[in-house]
Every structure is written in C-alpha cells, then in structure tokens.
Amino acid sequence: MLLWNAAVTDASVVPARVGTDASARPAGHCPAARSHALRRITTHVVLMLFLFAVPSARAADCIPIHQAGQHIGETRCVTGKVFGVKVGIKGVHFLDFCEDAMACPFTVVVFSNDLKDVGDVRRLAGRTIEIRGALKAYDGRPEIILSRISQIEGGAAMIPPLPKNYDVENRGHFSAGRLRPTKKPTKTKAKPSTTVTFGNDVEGEDPQ
C-alpha cells in the first residue's frame, strides 16, 4: 500500500514540474529577451566609443606649433596656447603662441574686415586652441589666416561677438556688422561779394 502511494505521488509530481517550467521562469530570462538586451547594450557601447573617439581623432590630427613649418602649403590643424593678442597696423590682429612673439615658430593673423565673422579674438588669450587652415609662410614664419569662426574647434563657445563700439582700425567704428569711417568736416567756400566800389564811390550816393 505504501509502495502504491509513493508511485502515485511521483507520477503526479513529474507532469506538474514539466508543465509549469516555462510559466514559472522569471520574465526576461528567456533566450529571446536575453538576446534583445545584449543587442541594446552592444549598440550603446559602440555609440559611446564612437562619441569619445571622434574628439580624440581630431586631437590626434592636430600638430604642435613647432611642427607647422614642416607643412607649408598644406591645410592642417595646429594646436597651441595663445599667450596674447596684439593689434597691428590697420587693425590687423595677431595671436601670439609664445612669450617672445618674434621668435615664435607660428602665428595666426586676423584682418580687420574678418573680425565681424570671427568675433572678439582678444578673449582667446590664455586659452589652448585648435585652428585649421592653410599654412603659409610670411617673413619666414608659418601662419594661418583666421577668417571664419568655424576654423577654431569650439570657436563659437570661446569667441563672443565684437562689441558694437569696438574701434577696428583706430579710424572708424565697427557697428551692426559694417565698417563706418569717421566723417570729415565739410569745407565752406567764401562767396565773392556782389558789391563793387570804384575809388571813393559809395553805392547809393551820387557823385559830386
């Protein structure tokens, strides 16, 4: 009798375990759910690696200022710290990357008529920048002409617009995106007198 009960008990337990195994499995532990989760994680990891790799690739593409002379005639990215900004004749701005500007192996030139597109480059003093452009030699020194704010990596966030009253060329004013020269005083010509006298004659009196 005991053997019969044990056999019946075993027979009733086994089908129940087989029939409830799939429904008792916690959600998310089936093969299809695990595969979908792994694909999502892989996609996120690849995206993060790409976002971090792009700035690194750009930085690796830039050369230091002392190598600029080896790439004259090429369009390259040059990186360096701006020690100061000087203003020359006719409002030409120079970005100096060395304490001794005359001995520096590289410089950046901004002409006065390009300042409206570039902005207040004086704010770059003390900052490390990455600038891209054609490397040219002037007086034996490599230089890049800065004419657009997009030439500087992140330039829009670093360079504010010029103040409206900023004197661009020390002879005129930069206002509302145009150069307005100072007004010259108008010259007035003396009008010739229409009254003519002869001798002691006076107009309105009869000669005696």
C-alpha positions as CSV (number, residue, x, y, z in Angstrom):
1,M,0.0,0.0,0.0
2,L,2.8,2.3,0.8
3,L,4.5,1.5,-2.4
4,W,1.4,2.3,-4.4
5,N,1.0,5.7,-2.7
6,A,4.6,6.5,-3.4
7,A,4.2,5.7,-7.1
8,V,1.1,7.8,-7.4
9,T,2.8,10.7,-5.7
10,D,5.8,10.5,-8.0
11,A,3.6,10.3,-11.1
12,S,1.6,13.4,-10.1
13,V,4.6,15.5,-9.3
14,V,6.6,14.9,-12.5
15,P,3.9,16.2,-15.0
16,A,3.4,19.3,-12.8
17,R,7.1,20.1,-13.0
18,V,7.2,19.7,-16.7
19,G,4.1,21.7,-17.4
20,T,4.9,24.6,-15.2
21,D,8.6,25.0,-16.0
22,A,8.1,27.6,-18.8
23,S,5.5,29.6,-17.0
24,A,7.5,29.6,-13.7
25,R,10.6,31.1,-15.4
26,P,11.1,34.7,-14.4
27,A,10.4,37.3,-17.1
28,G,13.4,38.4,-19.1
29,H,15.2,35.1,-18.7
30,C,14.1,33.5,-21.9
31,P,16.7,33.3,-24.7
32,A,14.9,35.9,-26.9
33,A,14.8,38.5,-24.2
34,R,18.4,38.0,-23.3
35,S,19.4,38.3,-27.0
36,H,17.5,41.6,-27.3
37,A,19.0,43.0,-24.2
38,L,22.5,42.1,-25.3
39,R,21.9,43.8,-28.7
40,R,20.8,47.0,-26.9
41,I,23.8,47.0,-24.6
42,T,26.2,46.4,-27.5
43,T,24.6,49.3,-29.5
44,H,25.0,51.7,-26.6
45,V,28.6,50.7,-26.0
46,V,29.5,51.2,-29.7
47,L,27.8,54.6,-29.7
48,M,29.7,55.8,-26.6
49,L,33.0,54.6,-28.0
50,F,32.3,56.5,-31.2
51,L,31.5,59.7,-29.4
52,F,34.7,59.5,-27.4
53,A,36.8,58.5,-30.4
54,V,35.8,61.5,-32.6
55,P,37.4,64.2,-30.4
56,S,40.4,62.0,-29.9
57,A,40.8,61.6,-33.6
58,R,40.6,65.3,-34.2
59,A,43.1,66.0,-31.5
60,A,45.5,63.4,-32.9
61,D,45.2,65.1,-36.3
62,C,46.4,68.4,-34.9
63,I,50.1,69.2,-34.9
64,P,52.0,71.4,-32.3
65,I,53.1,74.8,-33.4
66,H,56.8,73.9,-33.7
67,Q,55.9,71.4,-36.5
68,A,53.9,74.0,-38.5
69,G,57.0,74.9,-40.6
70,Q,57.1,71.3,-42.0
71,H,53.7,71.6,-43.6
72,I,53.8,74.8,-45.5
73,G,51.3,74.7,-48.4
74,E,49.1,72.2,-46.6
75,T,45.7,72.6,-44.9
76,R,46.3,71.4,-41.3
77,C,45.1,71.7,-37.8
78,V,47.6,73.4,-35.4
79,T,47.2,73.4,-31.6
80,G,48.8,75.6,-29.1
81,K,48.2,78.0,-26.2
82,V,47.6,81.7,-27.0
83,F,49.8,83.8,-24.9
84,G,48.4,87.1,-26.1
85,V,46.6,89.0,-28.8
86,K,48.2,92.1,-30.4
87,V,46.8,94.7,-32.8
88,G,48.9,96.0,-35.6
89,I,48.6,98.5,-38.4
90,K,45.1,98.9,-39.9
91,G,43.5,96.8,-37.1
92,V,45.2,93.5,-38.1
93,H,45.1,91.2,-35.0
94,F,47.9,88.7,-34.3
95,L,47.5,85.6,-32.0
96,D,50.9,85.0,-30.3
97,F,51.7,81.5,-29.2
98,C,55.0,82.3,-27.5
99,E,56.1,84.8,-24.9
100,D,58.6,86.1,-27.4
101,A,56.4,86.7,-30.5
102,M,59.3,87.5,-32.8
103,A,60.9,84.1,-32.1
104,C,57.7,82.1,-32.2
105,P,57.5,79.4,-34.9
106,F,53.8,80.1,-35.7
107,T,51.2,82.8,-35.6
108,V,47.6,83.4,-36.5
109,V,46.5,86.5,-38.4
110,V,43.0,88.1,-38.4
111,F,42.4,91.0,-40.7
112,S,40.1,93.8,-39.6
113,N,37.4,93.1,-42.2
114,D,37.1,89.5,-41.0
115,L,36.5,90.4,-37.4
116,K,32.8,90.7,-37.9
117,D,32.7,87.0,-38.9
118,V,35.2,85.8,-36.3
119,G,34.4,87.8,-33.2
120,D,36.3,89.2,-30.3
121,V,39.6,87.2,-30.6
122,R,41.0,89.0,-27.6
123,R,39.1,86.5,-25.5
124,L,41.4,83.7,-26.7
125,A,44.3,85.0,-24.7
126,G,45.4,82.3,-22.2
127,R,43.4,79.5,-23.9
128,T,44.6,76.5,-25.8
129,I,43.0,76.3,-29.2
130,E,42.9,74.1,-32.3
131,I,42.8,76.0,-35.5
132,R,42.5,74.6,-39.0
133,G,43.6,76.4,-42.2
134,A,46.1,76.7,-45.0
135,L,49.7,77.1,-43.7
136,K,51.5,79.9,-45.4
137,A,55.0,81.4,-44.8
138,Y,55.3,85.2,-44.3
139,D,58.7,86.7,-43.5
140,G,60.0,83.1,-43.0
141,R,57.4,82.2,-40.3
142,P,54.4,79.9,-40.8
143,E,51.0,81.4,-40.3
144,I,47.3,80.7,-40.7
145,I,44.8,83.4,-41.7
146,L,41.7,83.2,-39.5
147,S,38.7,84.4,-41.5
148,R,35.8,82.2,-40.1
149,I,35.0,81.2,-36.6
150,S,34.5,77.6,-37.8
151,Q,38.2,77.3,-38.3
152,I,38.6,77.1,-34.5
153,E,37.4,73.9,-32.8
154,G,34.6,75.0,-30.5
155,G,35.2,78.6,-31.5
156,A,31.6,79.7,-31.2
157,A,31.7,78.9,-27.5
158,M,35.0,80.6,-26.9
159,I,34.7,83.8,-29.0
160,P,31.9,86.3,-28.3
161,P,30.8,88.8,-31.0
162,L,32.7,92.1,-31.2
163,P,31.3,95.0,-29.1
164,K,29.3,97.4,-31.2
165,N,31.6,100.3,-30.3
166,Y,34.9,98.4,-30.9
167,D,37.3,100.5,-32.9
168,V,38.5,98.2,-35.5
169,E,41.1,100.2,-37.4
170,N,41.6,103.1,-34.9
171,R,39.9,105.2,-37.5
172,G,36.2,104.3,-37.7
173,H,33.8,102.3,-35.8
174,F,32.5,98.8,-36.1
175,S,28.8,98.8,-35.7
176,A,26.0,96.4,-36.8
177,G,28.3,94.4,-39.0
178,R,29.7,97.1,-41.1
179,L,32.7,99.5,-41.1
180,R,31.7,103.1,-41.0
181,P,34.5,105.7,-41.4
182,T,34.6,108.8,-39.4
183,K,33.0,111.9,-41.0
184,K,35.3,114.6,-42.3
185,P,34.4,118.2,-41.7
186,T,32.8,119.9,-44.7
187,K,34.7,122.8,-46.2
188,T,32.8,126.0,-46.9
189,K,33.8,128.3,-49.7
190,A,33.7,132.0,-49.3
191,K,31.2,133.6,-51.6
192,P,32.5,136.6,-53.6
193,S,31.0,140.0,-52.8
194,T,28.5,141.3,-55.4
195,T,29.1,144.9,-54.4
196,V,31.8,146.7,-56.3
197,T,33.2,150.1,-55.4
198,F,35.4,152.3,-57.5
199,G,37.5,154.9,-55.9
200,N,35.6,156.7,-53.2
201,D,32.2,156.0,-54.8
202,V,29.7,154.5,-52.4
203,E,26.7,152.7,-53.6
204,G,23.6,154.7,-53.3
205,E,25.3,158.2,-53.3
206,D,25.5,160.4,-56.4
207,P,29.0,161.6,-57.3
208,Q,29.6,165.3,-56.7
